[in-house]
């Protein structure tokens, strides 16, 4: 992997980690397009770290509010929303890793994300007022957590499904976006822990040099910062149907290549 490829992958990670279009799916797709077959464990760990830093910078006021008063409903909702992901990640670790390597379900996963986004927009516009943060309950947090757990599958968007879960429960759109990004903190931290465990267990790190790793990490962090700010504004004022259309088209193209053209798969 050269510096240019690293920057492109970092930019894509920063964008797609927070836009509802699947970061894992895009990274798998780009690695196929670039023909990157070497282990990318250390690089993947570092770009995730870059996006994590971006979350802390943008949502620092929300995070500080939680840290100042740990015992509060929002803390419990974040913990409950994280539990399904932890269970799925530990129980199906090998299956998930195999799905990443084969990318067999990538096209279908993109289409599933599109369907979830469209469905959530439909449900969010059903009669009745949007529910503020104070009206959120434990069942809401569990539903959103299950959505995040499903998004472990490559090509299924974590932010897309957590937003879909929130909007389908008619939670306020601004709070839905902030909760989705706050929920990404334990999710990204969990991914980092698993990746660091792989490093300590002696998994191959690949021959990627320090310069591409730094370039990819910085680009992921900077782009992630602007992507979060963009999504906080978009979710509050606009529909997610445009993102749904994008991943639906991408899913069709991937399936076409997987089953007909075989340019990259």
N, C-alpha and C positions, 0 to 999 in steps of 0.2 A: 504494500500500500504506500503510495507516495503522498506528499503533502496536499496536493490538489484533491485527491480522492478523500483524504482525511477531512479536509475542510467541508467538502460536499456532504459527507456522511454526518459530520457534526452539525451542519446547518439543518439537514433533514431531521436529525434527532431532536434538535432544539425546537423546530417547528412542529413536528408531528407528535411529540410527547404531550403537547397541550392542545393542538388542534384535533378535532374529533375524527382523525383519519388513520390512526394506528402507526405508532413509531416503529414497533417491531416488524410490522408488515412491510413498511417502506425500507427499513434497513436490510431485511432479507432480500427484498426485490433489488435494491441497489447493489448488494454484494453479488447477486446473480448477474446483473448487468455489467458490473466492473470485472467480473470473473475472479473475485477475491475468495480463495479457498483456504488460505492460511488461517490459523487460529487467531481470533480477534478478542480474546477474553479480556486482556488488560485494556485494550482500546475501548471496548464496550463499557467496562467498569468506569473509565475516566469520563466518557461523554455523559454517562448517567450522573456522575458527580457534578459535571458542569450544569446540567439541567436542575439538579437539586439546589445548587447555589442560587440559581435564578428564582426558584420558588421562594426561598428564604428572603431574598431581597425584595421581591414584589409584595409578598404577603407578610412582611415583617410585623406590621401592626396587628394583624389577626393572630400571628404566632405569639407575639409578646403578650397579647391579651389572654391567651390560653396559659402561657407560662406563669403569668402573674396570679392566675387563679385556676390551678389544675383541676380542682374538684368543681366541675360544672357540667351541664348536659352536653355541650359540644364536645368535650373531651371523651365522654362516654360514647357519643355517636361515632366519633372517629375510631375509637377502639373497636366498637362493634362492627363498623364498616370494614375494618381491616381483617377481622378474624376469618371470614370465608376465604379470602385470598391466601392467608397463611396455611389454612387447611388444605386447599387445593394444591398449592405450590409444594407442600411437603409430601402429600399422598401421591401426586401424579408427576413428580419431578422428572423422572426418566421419560415418561410419555411426552411431556411438554418439550424437553430437549430434543427428542426425536422429531417432533412436529416442526421445530425451528430448523433443523437440519434438512428435512425433506421438503418443507414448504408445500406439502401435498394439498393442504386445505386452504392455501393462501387466498385464492380467488373467491372461494365460498365464504371465507371469513370477511373479506371486504364487503361482499353483498349482504352478509348478516349485519355488519355495522351500519350500512345504508338503511336497511329495513328498521333497525332499532332507532336510528335518528328520525326517520319519517314517522314511525309509530309514536315516539315520544312527543313530537310536535303536535300530532293529532290529539293525543291525550291531554296535553297541556292547555289546549284551547277548548276543552269541554266546559260546559257552564259552571260558574262558580269562581270566586276570587282566588288569586294566588295566595298560598299560605306562607307567612313570614317565618323567619328562623325560630321564633318563639313557639310556633305551632308544630315544629318537627317532632316526631316521636320515634320510639325505638324500632317500630316496624319499618318506618321510612329508611332509617339507617341500615337495617338488615337488607332491605331490597336493594339499596345502592351498593352495599357491600357484596351481595351476590352478583350484581352486574359487574363490579370490578373483578371478581374472581373469574367470571367467564372470559374476561378480556385478557387472561393469561395466554389464551390461544393466539398464536401469531396471526396478525391481520385483523384481529378484533381490537378496536380502539378502546383503551382504558378511559380516557377522558370522554370519548363518545358515549360509552355505556354508562358511566357514572352520571353524566349529564342527562342521559335518557332516563335513568332511574329517578333522578331528582325531578325532572320535568313531568314524567308520567305520574308522579305523586303530587303534582301541582304546587311544588315548592317555588317560592319567589325566584325568578331567573337570576338575579344578581347573587343571591345566597347560593343557588344551585352551582354556579360557576366557582365561587370561592370555596364551597365545600368540596367540590371535585378536585381542586388544586391542593387544598389542605390534605385531602385523602391521598394525594399522590406522594406526600412526604414519607409516610411509613411504607408505601409500596416501592418507591425508589430505594429507600434505605434497605428494605428487605432484599431487593435485587442486588444491591451492592454487597450485602453480607454474604449472599449465596455465591456471588462472583469472587469475593475475597476468600471465601472458604475453598473455592476451586483453585485459586492461586496457591494457598497454603497446602492444599492436597497434592500439588505438583502438576496440575493440568497445564498443558502447553500454552504459553502466552503468545506465541507467534514471534515473528522476526520484525515486527513493526518498530521503527526507530522512535526515539524520543521526540523528534521534531513533529512527525505526523500526529503523535499522541497529544502533544501540547496544542497543536493547531486545531485538532478535532475537538478537544475539551473546551478551548476558548470560544470557538465558533458555536458549539452547542449551548454554552452558557449565555453568550450575548444574544443569540437568536431566540433562545428560550425566554429570556427576559422580555423581549418585545412580543413574543407569541402569547405570553400570559396576559400582558396588558391588552393586547388586541382581542383576545377571547373574552376577557372580563367585560369589554365594551360591546362586543358583538352579541354575546349571549343575552345581555340585558336588553338590547334594542332590536335584534334581528332574528330571523328564523335560521335553523340549522339545515334547511332543505338543500342549500347550495353545497354543503359538505357531503350530504347524503348522495347527491347526484354525482359528485366527484368520485367518491369511493365505489359507487355502483358502476360507473364507467370503467374505473380501474379494475374492479373485480371481473368484469366481462372480458377486458383485454388480457388479464392474467390467465383466466380460464381458456381463452382462445389460444394463448401461447402454450399452456400446459397440455392441452388436448389436441391441438391442430398444428400450430406453426413451429413450436420447439426452438425458438430463437435463443431463449435464456433458460428454459426449463426442460 
